[in-house]
Amino acid sequence: MDLSIILFDIDRLKELNDTRGHLAGDQVIKEIAAIAAATIRDNDTLVRWGEGDTLDTLLARADKALYQAKNQGRNRVVMADGAN
């Protein structure tokens, strides 16, 4: 299975939040997410990454979930919990 991760950042979002408020910033995020969601393939997944996670913590959570799936009999999907 091939895996690609594409990260993008919204330039000057903090400036928008500081001058027009977080509701305006949230609206920009929602609009960009809607555009991205409308253009990705059916087998792609769009996610928002933030609120303190790093690549290392995300990989550690995925690794933990993988071993949980193996220990529960394999051939299953296990959701990683929010704890690091």
C-alpha positions, 0 to 999 in steps of 0.5 A: 500500500502506498501512503502519501501525506500532504500538509498545507498551512493557511498563510496569515491565519493568526493575523486574521484571527487577531484582527477579525476574530476567531470566528472569521478564522474558523470560517476560512478553515471551513471553506478551505476544508470544503474545497479540499473535501470536494477535490479529493478522491473517494479513497483519500482522507482529509484530516485536521492535524493540530491541538498539540500533536506532533508527527512522533505522537501521531506515529506512536498512537498509530503504532499502539493501535496497530498492536491492539489490532494484532492482539485482538485477532488481526484483520480489524481496524482499531481507532487510536485513542487521543492519549499520547 
